[in-house]
Amino acid sequence: MGMVMQMRLLLLVLVLFIGVVLEFNGVVCSSYTRPPVRKTIFVPHDDEDSNSAEQVHISQVGQDKMRISWITSSSNHAQVEYGPSPSANAFSSTGSTSSYRYLLYESGEIHDVVIGPLNPNTVYYYRLGDPPSSKVYQLKTPPSQFPIKFAIAGDLGQTDWTKSTLEHVAKSNYDMLLLPGDLAYADMVQNLWDSYGRLVEPLASQRPWMVTQGNHEVERIPVIHKSSFTAFNARWRMPYEESASDSNLYYSFDVAAGVHVIMLGSYTDFEAGSSQYQWLQGDLKKVDRTKTPWVVVLLHAPWYNSNEAHQGETESVDMKAAMEDLLYQARVDVVFAGHVHAYERFTRVYKDKADNCGPVYITIGDGGNREGLATNYIEPKPDISLFREASFGHGTLEVFNASHALWSWHKNDNDEAVLSDSAWLTTLSSNPACK
């Protein structure tokens, strides 16, 4: 090797060495390294009693009732004993049992029981089955007045990142969890629905989880399995009948006598004149903002998005074109979406421009899915986008009173929840210029 070539090689090695040293000392590396993808985990049914209750989760039904759902491997009575003391035997309710088939898969017995009336902001203990099992669960009902705290996480999946997110949510002292679609990432592998139910049970059996569907819940196979949302509708029954909806894919409910939550379906009909459109139009008209000052909407596919991922999809573009006017005219306060595996908060927006009477749009599809993060954003950043980062995490919306709420986003930084974005929100019902 010639002298010149040796000198060039030595120089190259020296440059690389200096670069490594500088990066190690934080001189040229960024302050935050994007977390890598983590593998899907599978949670087995490990109870000694093969017919014991599993995948227990609760959801709100009306102002003072809760639906308790669980699965057993064979026949069992849909009965719940419950009460305010650990004996859990003051009251008893019965419900219904169902099951479903998906290709060669046959689900266990899915039990749904509505209990109540229940007192607000109260711990209840409950036991499942008939005769009831010895295991005692406990739940806490949401408050009937402010303040109330929501945990919000989209695109959860079931990876180690999901476990980290759930641990952070558990520590947030939330009253209710809202999930804007993409739950289990089962994608037609039905055993993954069972695994997901076991994974979230420790949280979902204690606080109400209110969910809507995402694209990973569709699970339709042309010719072979023509029905969509078979597993989602069977396993995660929401209170759609109580809000006069004809579909489990869109519904609404009131919380704390001051927050109206609307769950929309990005993957069902939404065009003007459709069942969902007409339902939404009627539901918004029913809200009395003097009694219910806050209106919050959740859907899966975001209407506003400056990430390169999921641009131009009909579920975003066409749904926004059909329904944005309804939300704007009703003075919806905030819209949460998932789908994009990153976080982004917009200012108040209408028709792609800042508007003080439009909703705040927030993308929070970063719960912990197996597909990884959407790390590429469109540059330059649009003026209407206030904060964006591709990190796993979760958010909390703490509604303190009829006019003010605090939104906070916590990213998973080395498995620690780090507060990275926050903003005070003022309800539009308190803004004279928007009435």
N, C-alpha and C positions, 0 to 999 in steps of 0.2 A: 504494500500500500504506500503510495507516495506521501511526501511530507505535507502537501497541501490538503490531501484527503484526510490525513490523520488530524490535522488542525481543525478542519471543519467538523469531523466527528466529535472531537473533544469539546468544541464550542457548543455543538448541539446537546451533548450530555450535560454540560454546564448550565445551559439555558433551562433544560428540563428539570435539573436539580433545584435551581433557584425557584422555578415555578412551583414545584412541589412544596418547598419550604414556605414560600409566601402563602400558598393556599392553606397549608397546615396551620399557619399562624393567623389566618383570617384576613389576609391583606387583599387577596383578589377573589376569594370565594364570597358568594352571597351570604346574607345573614340567615337564610333559611333554605335547607336542602329539601327538594320535593320528595315526599315519602314514596317508596316503591310499592308496587302491587303486592298484595299479600294473598295467599292461596285461600280457596274456599274451605271452610271447616264444616264438618258434619257432626251433629250432636245426636248420639244414639239414645234410644229409650233404655235407660239402665236401671229402672226400678225392678225390684225383685218380683213384684206383683205385675204380671204382664197386662192385666186389665185395669191398672190404676189410671187415674185421670192424668192427662198430660196436655201440653200446649194450651194452658189456661190463659185466657185473656178477657178483659172486660171493656165494655164500651158504654157510653151514655145513651140512655133512651128517655127523651123528655127531660124535664127539669129535675125530677126526683127519683129516677129509676136507673138501674144498671142492667145490662145484659152480660151474663157470664157464659162464656163458651169454652168447651173443652172436648177432648177426644179420648175415647177408650178403644181398645183393640177388639172388643166384642160387646154384646148387648149389655146395656146398663140403663137405669132409669134417669131421665133428665129431671133431676130434682136437686134443689139447693136448700140447705138449712143455714140460717144466718141470724146474726144478732149483734148487739153492741158489746158483748162480752166474749171472752175466748171460748166459752162453752158453745157458742154459735148455734143455739137451739131455740131462740125466741120465736123465729118465724120460719116458714117453709113455702117454697114456690116450685111449681113444676113447669116444664116447657116442652120443647119438641126435639126429636132426634132425626138426623138425616145422614146420608152418605152419598158418595158419587163414584163413578168409574171414569178412568182416563186410560184408554188403550188397555193394557194388561193390568194396570194398577187399580186396586179397589181400596178406597179410604177406610179408615176406622169409623166408628160411630161418632158423629159430630153432634154434640148436645148444646142447645141454646136455651137458657132460662133467664127470664127478666124478673128481677127482684125489686121490691119497693112497695110503697113510697119510703124513701130514705131521707134522713136529715142531711143538710148540707155541711160540708167541712167536718165530716165525722168518720171515724174509723169503725168499720164493720168487719166481723169475722165470719167466715163461711166454710162449709164443708160440702162436698159434691157426691152425688149418687144416692141410691136407695138400696140397702141401708147406707147412710152416709159414711164415707171413709173416716178414718181416725185423723187424717191430715187436716189441719186447719190453716186456711189461707186468710189473708186480711187485705182489705182495700180501704182507700180513703176517697170520699166523695168530694167533688169540687166545691168551692165556696159559692154561696148564693149572692155575694156582693163583692165589690172590689176590696183589696187587690186580688188578682188571679195571675198565675204564671203558667205559660205554655212552653213546653219543650218542642222544638221543631227540627226534624231530620228527614231528609229525603234519600232515596236510593240506598237503603241500608245494606241489603245483601247479608251475607254471613261469612265474613272474613275476620282475621285478627284485628283489622281496622274497625270492623263493626263492634267487636267486643270492647275495644277501647272507647268508641263513641258511646256505647251503652253504659259503660262505667262512669263516664263523665255526665251523662244524662241523669243517672241515678243519684249523683251527688248534687244535682241542681235544685233539689227540693221543688220539683214541678208539680202542678195539679193535673195536667192533662197533656198527652203527647199528640201532636198533629203530624201526619206523614203524607206528603204529597206524591205518593206513588213509588213503584218499584220496591217491593217488600223483600221477598225471599230470593229473587233471581233464580227461581227454580227452572224456568225456561223449559217446561214440559217434563222435567224430571221430578215426579211427584214426591218422591222420598225427601227431596230438598225442602218441600213445604213442611213436612213433619219436623225436619231438623231445625228449620227456622222457628217454628212454633215453640220448640223446646228452648232454643237460644234466647228468645225474648220473654219467655214466661216469667222469669223473676221480676221483671219490670211491668209487663203487660197484665199480670194478675193483680197488681196493686194499685195501678192508676189507669183511668180510661185511655185507650189508644183509639184515636179516630183517624181513619185512613181513606185514601182514594186510590184508584188504580193507575198503573203506568204501563208502558209498552211491554214490560216483562211479565205482566199479568195476563196478556191477551191469550197466549197459549192455544191458538187455533191452528189446526192442520187441515188444509184443504182436502176434501174427500174423506180423510181418515177420522178427523175429529172436528166437525164443523162448528161447534159451539165455542164461543169465546168466553173467557173469564170463569170457566167452570170451577176451578179450585178457589179462586179469589172469592167468588160469590158464596160458595159453600162454607168456606172457612172463616171469612171475615165479613160477617153480616152486619151492616150498619143500619141506623134508624131512618131509612129512606121513606118508609110508609108514613111516619110521623110528620114528615115535612111535605106530604102530598106528592112525592116523587114516585114515578113508576119504575125506577131502576136503582139498584144498589150502587151504581156507578156515579150517581150524583144525588146530593141530599144536603140538608142544612140542619142546624140546631143552635140553641141559645145556651150560653154559659154565663154564670155569675150575674144573671139578670141585667147584663149590659153589653155582652159581646155576641154578635150573630156570626157564626162560622158557616161558610158555604164551601162544600166540596164539589168540584166540577170534574167531569169526565173528558179527558183529552182524546180518548180512543173509542168514543161512541158518537152518536149524531150530535152536531152542535150548530149546524147552519140555521139561518133565520127560518122560523116556521117549524123546526124540529121539536121533538118532545122535550129535549133538554133546554132548548132556547125558550120555549113557552113556559116551562117550569121555572127557569131562572127569572124570567121577566115577572112572573107572578110572585115569586118568593121575595124578590127585592121590594116589590110594592107593599108587601105586608109588614116590612120593618118600620117600626115607629122609632125614629132616631131620638126622640125626647126620652124614651124609656130604654132604648138599646142604642147607645151612642156609637158603638164600634161595629164595623162590618169588615170581616176578614175573609179572604177567598184563597183557596188552595186548588191547584191543578198540577198536572205533571209537566207538560211541555211548555216551556216559558214563552211568553209573548215578547219579552224584551231580553236580548242576549247578545253580548259583544264577544262571546267566546267563538272560536272557529268551529267548535263542535255543534252539530244539530242546527245548522243554518238552513233556512228555506223549507223546513218540513211543513206539510199541510196542517198537522196538529197544532203548530204554532202560528203560522201565517194566516191560514184560513179561519181558525178559531178566533184569533185576535180580530180579524176583519169583521166577523159575525157578531162578536159579543163585547168588544171594547166599549162601544157606546153605552151598553146597558150598565156596565160597571161604573163608567164615568158619570153618567146621569144620576146614578144612585149614590154617588159620592162614597164609593168603597175606599176604605182607608189603606189597605195593604194587600198585595197579592203575592203569595209564596208559590214557587215552582221548584221542580226537581229536574231530572233528565240530563242536564249538563252537569258533569261530575266536577264541579268547582263551585265557588261562592262568588256572588256578585250582588251589590246593592245599587239600585238606581234611585234617582231623585223622584219626586212626584212627576208623572208622565201622562201625556195623552197625545195620541197620533204622532208619536216619535219625537215630541218636543216637551220640554219642561213646562209643567202646568201646575200651579199651586192647588188646583182642585182635583187633580188626578190621583190615582193610587201610587203608593210607593211599591215598586216591583223588586222582589228579592228572589234570587236563585240560590237554592240550598240543596243541590243534588250531590252532596259530598259525605253521606253518612258512613260509607265504608265498602262500597261495591267491589266485586272481583275484577272489573274491567279497568280499574285504575283511574287516574285523574285526567281531566281535559286541560292540558297545560298551556295551550296556545290561544292567545287572545288577539282580536283584531286591533291593529294599530293604524292611526293613533286612537287612543281611548276616546269614545264618544263623550261629549260634555255631560250627557244625562247619566252616565255611569260614574258613581261616586267612589266605589271601592270594589276591587275584584282580586281574587287570589285563588289559585288552584291548590287547595289543601283539603284534607278530610277534616270533618268537624260537625258541629251542631249549633243550633241557635236557641235563644230563649226570648220570649216576648212577655214582659211583665207589665200588665195593665194595672196601673195604680189607681186611676179614677176615671171619671167620665170624659176627661180631656187629654190625659197624658199617659204614655206608655214608653217603656225603655226596651229597645231591641238590642240584643248582644249576640255576636257570633264568636264562637270559641273554636279555634283550630286544634287539631291533634298534632302537637309538636313533640316528637319522641314520646308519644303516648301520654303526654300531659296536656290538659285542657288550658289553652292560652287565649285569653281575651284579646281579639285582634281587631274587631270592628264593633262599634256601638253607636246608636243614634236615638235621640228622643223623638218620639212621634206624637203629633197632636191630631186628634180626631177631626175630620172635616166637618162633623156635625157641630163643632164648636167654633168654626170659622165663619163669621158673618158673610164674608165675600163669596162663600161657596153654597150659600143657601138659595 
